[in-house]
Amino acid sequence: MLKRIFLISMAVLIFVNAAEHSTYWHQRVSLFESLPNDKDEIIFLGNSITDGCEWSELFHDLRIKNRGISGDITRGVIDRLDEVLVSKPLQIFLMIGINDLARGISPDSILTNFEIIVRQIKTVSPETECLIQSLLPVNPDFGKFANHVNKANEIIEVNRKLQDFCQVENLTYIDLHSTFSIQENKLNPNFTNDGLHLTGKGYLKWKSMVERYIQ
């Protein structure tokens, strides 16, 4: 009886988790699962900010794969991490969390999910190098994404927690926030046209900051 209750509970939990994700999330995951795996893949993993770039073209490197999904959250990354790890990638560049904040998820909860992500990477693919990228700043001056661009202080708190976490876990922390910020911790308008996402110039700046870490 207890076993049956447990199985039913797990089935409900799986259904609830699946229901949390958008149709676009499921479309992208089904695509990722259909694509061939290569040796020494380098994964850029995240939300729309990652999704919006043509990474392999930007770096002229076909090993680099885009695993960004617009709207994704830390829970979404956990739920699709098996697909990311099946190829035993060489590196994972992770940026995730701004949509969590927009949903009212706390910095502490975001950090807990990062801990789950990193633990799963180390368990399933211990040779994979995981590099944690800070959350980018946001800019309310464009009048868009109201639930995102009012989170400047929470972004700084998440980034501080992530930096401390990386020190404890001996992970590389890449501080993008400082370079992309102007006064009042706003996203530099030279790199965005909506206060949240990046333009081509922004992606070129991002590339310049991470290319020295590419193996």
C-alpha positions as CSV (number, residue, x, y, z in Angstrom):
1,M,0.0,0.0,0.0
2,L,2.8,2.4,0.9
3,K,4.6,1.6,-2.3
4,R,1.5,2.3,-4.3
5,I,1.0,5.6,-2.6
6,F,4.7,6.5,-3.2
7,L,4.4,5.6,-6.9
8,I,1.2,7.7,-7.3
9,S,2.9,10.6,-5.5
10,M,5.9,10.4,-7.9
11,A,3.6,10.3,-10.9
12,V,1.8,13.4,-9.7
13,L,5.1,15.2,-9.0
14,I,6.3,14.3,-12.5
15,F,3.0,15.6,-14.0
16,V,3.2,18.8,-12.0
17,N,6.8,19.5,-13.1
18,A,5.9,18.8,-16.7
19,A,2.9,21.1,-16.5
20,E,5.1,23.9,-15.2
21,H,7.0,24.2,-18.5
22,S,5.8,25.9,-21.6
23,T,5.1,24.4,-24.9
24,Y,8.3,26.0,-26.2
25,W,10.3,24.4,-23.4
26,H,9.0,21.0,-24.5
27,Q,9.6,21.8,-28.2
28,R,13.2,22.7,-27.5
29,V,13.9,19.7,-25.3
30,S,12.4,17.3,-27.9
31,L,14.8,18.9,-30.4
32,F,17.8,18.6,-28.2
33,E,17.0,15.0,-27.6
34,S,16.8,14.4,-31.4
35,L,20.1,16.0,-32.2
36,P,23.3,13.9,-32.4
37,N,25.8,14.0,-29.6
38,D,29.5,14.9,-30.4
39,K,32.7,14.4,-28.5
40,D,33.9,17.2,-26.3
41,E,30.8,19.2,-26.5
42,I,30.8,22.7,-24.9
43,I,27.3,23.6,-23.7
44,F,25.9,27.0,-23.2
45,L,23.0,26.3,-20.8
46,G,20.3,28.8,-19.8
47,N,17.2,30.8,-20.7
48,S,16.3,33.2,-23.5
49,I,19.5,35.2,-23.0
50,T,21.4,32.1,-23.9
51,D,18.8,30.9,-26.4
52,G,19.2,34.1,-28.4
53,C,22.8,33.5,-29.6
54,E,24.2,31.4,-32.4
55,W,27.1,30.2,-30.2
56,S,28.9,27.9,-32.7
57,E,29.0,30.6,-35.3
58,L,30.0,33.2,-32.8
59,F,33.0,31.2,-31.7
60,H,33.6,29.4,-35.1
61,D,33.5,26.1,-33.2
62,L,31.0,23.4,-34.0
63,R,31.6,21.8,-30.6
64,I,29.7,24.6,-28.9
65,K,26.0,23.8,-28.5
66,N,23.1,26.1,-27.6
67,R,21.0,24.6,-24.8
68,G,19.1,27.8,-23.9
69,I,15.3,27.8,-23.6
70,S,13.4,31.1,-23.5
71,G,11.6,31.5,-20.2
72,D,13.4,28.7,-18.5
73,I,14.1,28.6,-14.7
74,T,16.5,26.7,-12.5
75,R,13.9,24.0,-12.0
76,G,13.6,23.6,-15.8
77,V,17.3,23.1,-16.1
78,I,17.2,20.4,-13.5
79,D,14.3,18.7,-15.4
80,R,16.2,18.6,-18.6
81,L,19.8,18.1,-17.4
82,D,19.8,14.4,-18.3
83,E,19.8,15.4,-22.0
84,V,22.6,17.8,-21.5
85,L,24.8,15.2,-19.7
86,V,24.2,12.2,-21.9
87,S,27.1,13.3,-24.2
88,K,29.4,13.8,-21.2
89,P,30.3,17.3,-22.3
90,L,33.7,18.8,-21.9
91,Q,32.3,22.1,-20.4
92,I,29.0,23.6,-19.4
93,F,28.6,27.4,-19.2
94,L,25.6,28.0,-17.1
95,M,23.5,31.1,-16.7
96,I,20.0,30.8,-15.2
97,G,17.9,32.6,-12.6
98,I,16.5,35.8,-13.8
99,N,13.1,34.2,-14.6
100,D,13.1,32.6,-11.2
101,L,13.3,36.1,-9.7
102,A,10.6,37.3,-12.0
103,R,8.3,34.5,-10.6
104,G,9.0,35.5,-7.0
105,I,11.4,32.6,-6.3
106,S,13.9,33.6,-3.6
107,P,17.7,33.9,-4.0
108,D,18.1,31.1,-1.5
109,S,15.8,28.8,-3.5
110,I,17.8,29.6,-6.6
111,L,21.0,28.7,-4.9
112,T,19.5,25.4,-3.7
113,N,18.6,24.5,-7.3
114,F,22.2,25.5,-8.4
115,E,23.5,23.0,-5.8
116,I,21.2,20.3,-7.3
117,I,22.4,21.1,-10.8
118,V,26.1,21.0,-9.9
119,R,25.7,17.8,-7.8
120,Q,24.0,16.1,-10.7
121,I,26.7,17.2,-13.1
122,K,29.4,15.9,-10.8
123,T,27.6,12.6,-10.3
124,V,26.7,11.9,-13.9
125,S,29.6,13.4,-15.7
126,P,32.4,14.0,-13.2
127,E,34.9,15.0,-15.9
128,T,32.7,17.9,-17.2
129,E,33.9,21.3,-16.1
130,C,31.0,23.5,-14.9
131,L,31.4,27.2,-15.2
132,I,28.9,29.5,-13.4
133,Q,28.2,32.8,-15.1
134,S,26.7,35.6,-13.1
135,L,23.2,36.9,-13.8
136,L,23.3,39.9,-16.1
137,P,22.0,43.3,-14.9
138,V,18.7,44.6,-16.1
139,N,17.5,48.1,-17.1
140,P,14.0,49.4,-16.4
141,D,14.4,52.5,-18.7
142,F,13.0,50.6,-21.7
143,G,9.7,50.1,-20.0
144,K,9.5,46.4,-20.7
145,F,9.6,43.1,-18.7
146,A,8.4,44.8,-15.5
147,N,8.7,41.7,-13.3
148,H,12.3,41.2,-14.4
149,V,13.8,44.7,-14.5
150,N,12.8,45.6,-10.9
151,K,15.1,42.9,-9.5
152,A,18.4,44.7,-9.5
153,N,19.1,44.1,-5.8
154,E,18.0,40.5,-6.0
155,I,20.3,39.9,-8.9
156,I,23.2,41.2,-6.9
157,E,22.2,38.9,-4.0
158,V,22.0,35.9,-6.3
159,N,25.4,36.7,-7.8
160,R,27.0,37.0,-4.4
161,K,25.6,33.7,-3.3
162,L,26.8,32.1,-6.6
163,Q,30.3,33.5,-6.2
164,D,30.5,32.1,-2.6
165,F,29.1,28.8,-3.8
166,C,31.7,28.6,-6.5
167,Q,34.5,29.2,-4.0
168,V,33.3,26.4,-1.8
169,E,32.8,24.0,-4.7
170,N,36.0,25.0,-6.5
171,L,34.1,26.1,-9.6
172,T,34.9,28.9,-12.0
173,Y,32.7,31.9,-11.5
174,I,32.5,34.4,-14.4
175,D,31.4,37.9,-13.4
176,L,29.6,39.2,-16.4
177,H,27.5,41.6,-14.3
178,S,30.2,44.1,-13.5
179,T,31.2,44.6,-17.1
180,F,27.6,44.9,-18.4
181,S,26.6,47.3,-15.7
182,I,26.5,51.1,-15.7
183,Q,25.4,53.4,-12.9
184,E,22.7,52.1,-10.5
185,N,23.6,48.6,-11.6
186,K,21.6,49.0,-14.8
187,L,22.3,46.9,-18.0
188,N,24.3,49.1,-20.3
189,P,22.0,50.3,-23.1
190,N,24.8,49.8,-25.6
191,F,24.2,46.1,-25.2
192,T,20.4,45.8,-25.1
193,N,17.3,47.2,-26.8
194,D,14.7,46.0,-24.2
195,G,16.4,46.1,-20.9
196,L,16.7,42.3,-20.5
197,H,18.0,40.7,-23.6
198,L,21.2,41.3,-25.6
199,T,21.8,42.7,-29.0
200,G,24.6,41.5,-31.2
201,K,27.0,43.9,-29.6
202,G,26.1,42.4,-26.2
203,Y,26.9,38.9,-27.4
204,L,30.2,40.0,-28.8
205,K,31.0,41.5,-25.4
206,W,29.9,38.2,-23.7
207,K,32.2,36.3,-26.1
208,S,35.2,38.4,-25.2
209,M,34.7,37.7,-21.6
210,V,34.4,33.9,-21.8
211,E,36.5,32.8,-24.8
212,R,39.6,32.5,-22.6
213,Y,37.8,29.7,-20.7
214,I,37.0,27.7,-23.7
215,Q,39.0,24.5,-23.9
